[in-house]
């Protein structure tokens, strides 16, 4: 009990308390004490049960967590193995591809080295062939021009005037134009014919006549007389005598036409040497040019451009005056 009570046997009750009320109070106290003890026991039991339940729940949750962790771990390991296997397969493929590429690169390097050596050999062979071809082309050109060596080309003779015997006509033509007294013997012509060209229309220039002389000395004498006489005419028409050359040399010489026209208009002596070299005489000195640009540069550097321009202007004025006279004569003739 919480309070210490003392019983009085004589009075039949508790000392210091009334007989009825004290007993009731005592019983109440006993009941409260027992209730408290019982409550405490129930609480302890409930606490123990609660503790056991919580512990059991914790154990269950821990087991579930451990199971989940174990499951996740197994799944993760499985995924890692799958990824590792896939990665390993890809790495193996890349390694194989890299090895194959390295092998291919080695093969290509060997092939390129081989091709480089072959290209060098081909270039050397090509250069040899180019040199041989140029040498052969030069020889062919030389032989072709040697075959033209005794030929002359006559420009300005009307077509058909030679009739049916061009050889006799050419011999007579050369004697009349250059003077028969300038030849020690009769001019012997092996063959004479018109150059291959379509029949000219009215007003067009007639094709040139090509004549092959029997003697080279006659051809050289004819060219020398032609240069000495300058302007030549036959039956009132101007004619020109040139050495006959191959088409290639003819094209090379034609490239100098503009330069020769300037020099001709300026009255500067010049001539062509075989195969295609322009010889210009200035202040008693000869200058030889192998191509038109070098001749043009020489004209500019020696202040000949102004002289040539003045010559062209005078020539154009003469042509204009001549044209006006022709038009005037035509008007008078028409009237």
C-alpha positions as CSV (number, residue, x, y, z in Angstrom):
1,X,0.0,0.0,0.0
2,X,1.0,3.6,-0.5
3,X,0.1,4.7,3.1
4,X,1.1,2.9,6.3
5,X,-1.9,2.1,8.4
6,X,-1.9,0.8,11.8
7,X,-4.7,-1.6,13.0
8,X,-6.1,-1.3,16.5
9,X,-7.4,-4.7,17.7
10,X,-9.2,-3.3,20.7
11,X,-11.4,-1.0,18.8
12,X,-11.7,-3.3,15.8
13,X,-10.5,-0.6,13.4
14,X,-7.6,1.4,12.2
15,X,-5.9,3.7,14.7
16,X,-6.8,7.4,14.2
17,X,-9.6,6.8,11.7
18,X,-13.3,6.3,12.2
19,X,-14.5,2.8,11.9
20,X,-16.7,2.9,8.7
21,X,-15.2,5.6,6.5
22,X,-11.6,4.5,7.1
23,X,-12.4,1.0,5.8
24,X,-13.9,2.3,2.7
25,X,-11.1,4.7,2.1
26,X,-8.7,1.9,2.6
27,X,-10.4,-0.3,0.2
28,X,-10.5,2.4,-2.4
29,X,-6.8,2.9,-1.9
30,X,-6.2,-0.8,-2.3
31,X,-8.3,-0.8,-5.5
32,X,-6.4,2.1,-6.9
33,X,-3.1,0.4,-6.1
34,X,-4.2,-2.8,-7.7
35,X,-5.6,-0.9,-10.7
36,X,-2.4,0.9,-11.1
37,X,-0.4,-2.4,-10.8
38,X,-2.7,-4.0,-13.3
39,X,-2.5,-1.1,-15.7
40,X,1.2,-1.2,-15.4
41,X,1.2,-4.9,-16.2
42,X,-1.0,-4.4,-19.2
43,X,1.1,-1.5,-20.4
44,X,4.2,-3.6,-20.0
45,X,2.6,-6.4,-21.9
46,X,1.3,-4.1,-24.6
47,X,4.7,-2.4,-24.8
48,X,6.3,-5.8,-25.2
49,X,3.8,-6.8,-27.8
50,X,4.2,-3.5,-29.6
51,X,7.9,-3.9,-29.4
52,X,7.7,-7.4,-30.8
53,X,5.3,-6.3,-33.5
54,X,7.6,-3.3,-34.5
55,X,10.6,-5.6,-34.4
56,X,8.8,-8.1,-36.5
57,X,7.7,-5.4,-39.0
58,X,11.3,-4.0,-39.1
59,X,12.6,-7.5,-39.7
60,X,10.0,-8.0,-42.5
61,X,10.9,-4.7,-44.1
62,X,14.6,-5.3,-43.7
63,X,14.2,-8.7,-45.3
64,X,12.2,-7.2,-48.2
65,X,14.8,-4.5,-48.6
66,X,17.5,-7.1,-48.6
67,X,15.6,-9.1,-51.1
68,X,15.0,-6.1,-53.3
69,X,18.7,-5.1,-53.0
70,X,19.7,-8.7,-53.9
71,X,17.3,-8.7,-56.8
72,X,18.5,-5.3,-58.0
73,X,22.0,-6.5,-57.6
74,X,21.4,-9.6,-59.6
75,X,19.6,-7.6,-62.3
76,X,22.3,-5.0,-62.4
77,X,25.0,-7.7,-62.6
78,X,23.0,-9.3,-65.4
79,X,22.6,-6.0,-67.2
80,X,26.3,-5.3,-66.7
81,X,27.2,-8.7,-68.2
82,X,24.9,-8.0,-71.1
83,X,26.4,-4.6,-71.7
84,X,29.9,-6.0,-71.2
85,X,29.2,-8.7,-73.7
86,X,27.7,-6.3,-76.2
87,X,30.6,-3.8,-75.7
88,X,33.1,-6.6,-76.0
89,X,31.5,-7.7,-79.3
90,X,31.6,-4.1,-80.6
91,X,35.1,-3.6,-79.5
92,X,36.1,-6.8,-81.2
93,X,34.4,-5.7,-84.4
94,X,36.1,-2.3,-84.2
95,X,39.5,-4.0,-83.5
96,X,39.0,-6.3,-86.5
97,X,37.9,-3.3,-88.7
98,X,40.9,-1.3,-87.5
99,X,43.3,-4.2,-88.3
100,X,41.7,-4.6,-91.7
101,X,42.0,-0.8,-92.3
102,X,45.6,-0.9,-91.2
103,X,46.3,-3.8,-93.6
104,X,44.5,-2.0,-96.4
105,X,46.5,1.1,-95.7
106,X,49.7,-0.9,-95.8
107,X,48.6,-2.4,-99.1
108,X,47.7,1.0,-100.4
109,X,51.1,2.5,-99.3
110,X,52.9,-0.4,-101.1
111,X,50.7,0.1,-104.2
112,X,51.2,3.9,-104.1
113,X,55.0,3.4,-103.8
114,X,54.9,1.0,-106.7
115,X,52.7,3.4,-108.7
116,X,55.0,6.3,-107.9
117,X,58.0,4.4,-109.2
118,X,56.0,3.4,-112.3
119,X,54.9,7.0,-112.8
120,X,58.4,8.2,-112.6
121,X,59.5,5.6,-115.1
122,X,56.5,6.5,-117.4
123,X,57.4,10.2,-117.1
124,X,61.0,9.5,-118.2
125,X,59.7,7.3,-121.0
126,X,57.1,9.9,-121.9
127,X,59.8,12.6,-122.1
128,X,61.9,10.4,-124.2
129,X,59.0,9.8,-126.5
130,X,58.2,13.6,-126.6
131,X,61.8,14.3,-127.5
132,X,61.8,11.6,-130.2
133,X,58.4,12.8,-131.5
134,X,59.7,16.4,-131.7
135,X,62.9,15.3,-133.4
136,X,60.9,13.2,-135.9
137,X,58.4,16.0,-136.5
138,X,61.2,18.4,-137.1
139,X,62.8,15.9,-139.5
140,X,59.4,15.4,-141.3
141,X,59.0,19.2,-141.5
142,X,62.5,19.6,-142.8
143,X,61.9,16.8,-145.4
144,X,58.6,18.3,-146.4
145,X,60.1,21.8,-146.8
146,X,63.0,20.3,-148.7
147,X,60.5,18.9,-151.2
148,X,59.2,22.5,-151.6
149,X,62.7,23.8,-151.9
150,X,62.5,24.3,-155.7
151,X,58.9,25.6,-155.7
152,X,57.6,29.1,-156.0
153,X,54.1,30.5,-155.2
154,X,52.7,33.2,-157.5
155,X,49.8,35.2,-156.2
156,X,47.6,37.6,-158.2
157,X,47.3,35.9,-161.6
158,X,43.7,35.7,-162.8
159,X,42.3,32.2,-163.0
160,X,42.2,30.6,-166.5
161,X,44.8,32.9,-168.1
162,X,47.3,30.0,-168.2
163,X,44.9,28.1,-170.6
164,X,45.8,24.4,-170.9
165,X,49.6,24.6,-170.6
166,X,50.6,26.1,-167.2
167,X,54.3,25.2,-167.6
168,X,54.8,27.3,-170.7
169,X,52.7,30.1,-169.3
170,X,54.8,30.3,-166.1
171,X,58.0,30.3,-168.1
172,X,56.7,33.2,-170.2
173,X,55.3,35.0,-167.2
174,X,58.6,34.9,-165.3
175,X,60.5,36.1,-168.4
176,X,58.1,39.1,-168.9
177,X,57.9,40.1,-165.3
178,X,61.5,39.7,-164.2
179,X,63.2,40.2,-167.6
180,X,64.5,37.5,-169.9
181,X,67.9,39.2,-170.0
182,X,68.3,38.3,-166.3
183,X,68.4,34.6,-167.1
184,X,71.4,32.8,-168.7
185,X,69.1,30.0,-170.1
186,X,65.5,29.3,-170.7
187,X,63.5,28.7,-167.5
188,X,62.7,25.0,-167.2
189,X,59.6,24.3,-165.2
190,X,58.8,20.7,-164.2
191,X,55.3,21.2,-163.1
192,X,52.9,24.1,-162.5
193,X,49.3,24.1,-161.1
194,X,46.8,26.1,-159.1
195,X,46.7,25.5,-155.3
196,X,43.8,23.4,-154.1
197,X,40.9,25.7,-153.4
198,X,37.3,26.1,-154.4
199,X,36.7,28.1,-157.6
200,X,36.6,31.8,-156.6
201,X,33.5,33.9,-156.9
202,X,33.4,37.2,-158.8
203,X,35.6,39.7,-156.9
204,X,37.4,37.1,-154.8
205,X,41.2,36.5,-155.1
206,X,42.2,33.7,-157.5
207,X,44.1,30.7,-156.1
208,X,47.9,30.9,-156.1
209,X,49.9,29.1,-158.8
210,X,52.6,26.7,-157.5
211,X,55.5,26.1,-159.9
212,X,58.3,23.6,-159.5
213,X,61.5,24.7,-161.1
214,X,63.9,22.2,-162.5
215,X,67.0,24.0,-161.2
216,X,67.4,25.4,-157.7
217,X,69.6,28.1,-159.0
218,X,66.7,29.4,-161.2
219,X,64.5,29.5,-158.1
220,X,67.1,31.5,-156.1
221,X,67.6,33.8,-159.0
222,X,63.8,34.4,-159.3
223,X,63.5,35.2,-155.6
224,X,66.5,37.5,-155.7
225,X,65.1,39.4,-158.8
226,X,61.7,39.6,-157.1
227,X,63.1,41.2,-154.0
228,X,65.2,43.6,-156.1
229,X,62.3,44.8,-158.3
230,X,59.9,45.2,-155.4
231,X,56.4,45.7,-156.8
232,X,55.6,43.4,-159.7
233,X,52.7,43.6,-162.1
234,X,51.4,41.5,-165.0
235,X,48.9,42.8,-167.5
236,X,48.1,45.7,-165.2
237,X,47.5,43.6,-162.1
238,X,49.9,43.4,-159.1
239,X,51.5,40.0,-158.6
240,X,53.7,38.6,-155.8
241,X,56.2,35.8,-155.9
242,X,56.9,33.9,-152.7
243,X,58.9,30.8,-151.9
244,X,56.6,27.8,-151.4
245,X,56.7,26.2,-147.9
246,X,54.8,23.6,-146.0
247,X,51.5,24.5,-144.4
248,X,53.0,24.5,-140.9
249,X,55.8,26.9,-141.9
250,X,53.2,29.0,-143.7
251,X,51.2,29.3,-140.5
252,X,54.3,30.3,-138.5
253,X,55.1,32.9,-141.1
254,X,51.5,34.2,-141.2
255,X,51.9,35.0,-137.5
256,X,54.2,37.9,-138.5
257,X,51.7,39.5,-140.9
258,X,50.7,42.3,-138.5
259,X,54.3,43.1,-137.6
260,X,55.4,43.0,-141.3
261,X,52.4,45.3,-142.2
262,X,53.7,47.9,-139.6
263,X,57.2,47.7,-140.9
264,X,56.1,47.9,-144.5
265,X,54.0,51.0,-143.8
266,X,56.9,52.6,-142.0
267,X,59.3,51.8,-144.8
268,X,61.6,49.7,-142.6
269,X,63.5,47.0,-144.6
270,X,62.7,43.4,-143.5
271,X,62.6,39.9,-144.8
272,X,61.7,36.3,-143.8
273,X,64.3,33.6,-143.3
274,X,63.6,29.9,-143.3
275,X,61.7,28.5,-141.5
276,X,59.9,31.5,-139.9
277,X,62.4,34.2,-138.7
278,X,61.8,37.9,-139.3
279,X,64.9,39.8,-140.2
280,X,64.7,43.6,-139.6
281,X,67.3,46.0,-140.7
282,X,67.6,49.1,-138.6
283,X,70.5,51.6,-138.7
284,X,72.6,49.2,-140.8
285,X,72.2,46.4,-138.3
286,X,70.1,43.2,-138.7
287,X,67.9,42.0,-136.0
288,X,66.4,38.4,-136.1
289,X,63.1,37.5,-134.3
290,X,61.8,34.0,-134.0
291,X,58.3,35.0,-132.8
292,X,56.0,38.0,-133.2
293,X,55.9,39.1,-129.5
294,X,59.7,39.6,-129.5
295,X,59.4,41.7,-132.6
296,X,56.6,43.8,-131.1
297,X,58.7,44.4,-128.0
298,X,61.6,45.5,-130.1
299,X,59.4,47.9,-132.0
300,X,58.1,49.4,-128.7
301,X,61.5,49.5,-127.0
302,X,63.1,51.3,-130.0
303,X,60.4,53.9,-130.4
304,X,59.3,52.4,-133.7
305,X,55.7,52.2,-132.7
306,X,55.1,55.9,-133.5
307,X,56.8,55.5,-136.9
308,X,54.7,52.5,-137.7
309,X,51.6,54.2,-136.6
310,X,52.4,57.3,-138.7
311,X,53.0,54.9,-141.6
312,X,49.6,53.2,-141.1
313,X,47.9,56.6,-140.9
314,X,49.5,57.7,-144.2
315,X,48.6,54.4,-145.8
316,X,45.0,54.7,-144.7
317,X,44.8,58.3,-145.9
318,X,46.1,57.2,-149.3
319,X,43.5,54.4,-149.4
320,X,40.8,56.9,-148.4
321,X,41.9,59.4,-151.1
322,X,42.1,56.6,-153.7
323,X,38.6,55.4,-152.7
324,X,37.2,58.9,-153.1
325,X,38.8,59.2,-156.6
326,X,37.4,55.9,-157.6
327,X,33.9,56.9,-156.4
328,X,34.2,60.2,-158.3
329,X,35.3,58.4,-161.5
330,X,32.3,56.1,-161.1
331,X,29.9,59.0,-160.8
332,X,31.4,60.6,-163.9
333,X,31.2,57.4,-165.8
334,X,27.6,56.8,-164.7
335,X,26.7,60.3,-165.9
